Structure formats: structure tokens, C-alpha cells
Amino acid sequence: AACIAALQRPQPRVALGLALRGVATAMLDVSDGLLGDLGHILECSATGAIIDVGALPLAALRDNGADEALARRCLLGGGDDYELLFATPAARRADVEALAGQLGLALHRIGALTSEPATLWLRQGDGRLVPGTRSGYDHFG
């Protein structure tokens, strides 16, 4: 029921988006899957990324019955989350933490952008890097 309610009545993060002006260097909402939407940031900024799989916020999915692997697949490739995915310089990390506290939101640092254009890596729990794919909803597929 909680998952259906979130799908049917998403809560856009307008206050967070406004608060991140001047702090975030790139931002979009996740509507077509985290990895698919991250690909838009990578293309537009000519960067790559490393996503730390262990840092993904999976608790809500697991609490609603998904096992670890399913929760990870849903978060990385599912859609209609409408959460914000944003990048900030490391020097602004304290600003982001302060915003999270002011807004009462749990924000999660799930990775980093890299200087290697169009590359996507997933850091596994054991530290291995495996190639990631831009999976997500394809409007034209």
C-alpha cells in the first residue's frame, strides 16, 4: 500500500530543489530510473560516475518486502521515484548536510562524478568496480 501510494501521489522535493540553488552543480528528478536519469547528467556534463551500491537507500524497499537484490534492481532501474539526484562539489558537503537537517530530509551520498566521460561504474560491497548500464524506463523502446 505504501508503494502504491508513493506511485500515485508522489511528493516532489520542491523545497529541496530550491534550497540547492547555488549549491548543486547538476540536478534532476528520478522519474525513469536512477541509472537512466544519471546518464543524462553524465552526457550533459561530459563526466562519468561511480555509484557505491552499499550506500543506496534500500531500507524502504526492504521494509515493503523486497529482498536485497530486488530492492537494488528497483532503485537503480525502476522509475517514478521523483526524488532528486544531484551533484555538489565535495567542498559543499557540509552545506548539503545542513540543508538536510533544516528540511528534515534524509539525503544519501551514493557516489561521485569522475573525469572519465560517459563511464558508469558500480562499486560492490567488496570494493570491486563493475560496469554499470543506463537501465531505466525507455519512452521510445
N, C-alpha and C positions, 0 to 999 in steps of 0.2 A: 504494500500500500504506500509506503514512504517513497519508493522508487517511482511508482506511477504518479504520485502527487508532484514529485520534483519534475517529471517529464511534462505533465500537463500544466503546471503553474510554476515555471522557473522563476527564480528570484535573481534578477540581473544585479550585478555588482556595480551599480552606478556610482555610489559614494566612493567606493574603492577606486574606480576608474578616474573620477575627478581628483581624488587625493593623490593619485600617482602622476598627475601632470607635473612635468619638470623633474620627476624622479625616474620614471621608466623611460627607457630609450626605444622600446618596442612593446606593443601590447595588442592583443586581440582576444575575443571570447572564443571559447572552445565549443564549437557547435558541430563540427564534423570529425571529432576525434582529436585527442591531444597530438599525436604524431602527425596527422594530416594537417592540422592547423599550424603546428610548429613549422612545418615545411614552408608555409607562406612567409613566416618571419625569416627563415634561412634564405629563401630566394630573394626577398626584398633587401636584405642586409648583406648578402654575399658572405654569410658565415656558415659554420657548421655547429653541431651541438653534441654534448654528451649528457644523456639522461641517466641519473642514478636510480635504477629500478627500486632499490631499497628505500628511497626517500619518497616514493609515490604514496599519496594519502589513500590507502586502501581500506581503512577501518570501516567506513560507512558501507562499502560494498560487502565486506566480510560479515558485518553485523546483519546484513539483509540476506545472508545465506550463500553468498558466493565463496567458493574456495579460493585460495591464493592465486592460482593460475588464471581462473576465470575473472577474478577481480582485476588482475593486471591487464588481461586482454581487453576487458571492458573499458578500463580507464584509458589505456593507450589508443585503442581503435574505435571505441564507441562514440556516440555523438549526443548532441542536445544537452550538454552539461551547462553551458552558458557561464562557466567560471572563467575568470580572466587568466590568461597566460601572458606573463610579461617578463621583460629583461631589464635589469638595472645594473649599473656598474658596481663592482664589489665594494667600492668606497661608500656606496649609498645603503649598504645593508642595514645599518642602524636606523636609517630613516624609514626603511620598509618595516622593520620590527616595531618602530614607534607607531607607524600608521596602523599596523595590525592591532596593536593594543588599543589605540584610540577608537577604532571601528569595531572592536570586539570580534575580529575575524582570525581564524587560524590560517596563516599563509605558509606555504611549504616551498622551500628551495629544493627543486628537483633536479637541478643540473646546471650546466654552464654553456655559454656560447663559445665557440672556438674560431680561430682564424682560418680554418680549412673549409673553404666554401662547399656548400651542398653535401656535407657529410653528416651522417647521423649515427651515433654510437649509443648503445645501451650498456651501462656498467652493471654487471651482475653482482650478486651478493658476495661472490668470491673475488671480486675485483676485475674479472675478465671483461674486456670490451668486445661486444658482438655487434655486427652491423644492424642498424635499425632500418625499418622501411616506413615510408609515409603511408601507413594504413589509416583508413578512416572512411567516412561516407563520401562517395563519389556521386555528385549530382548528375554526371553525364554518362555514368557507366552502366 
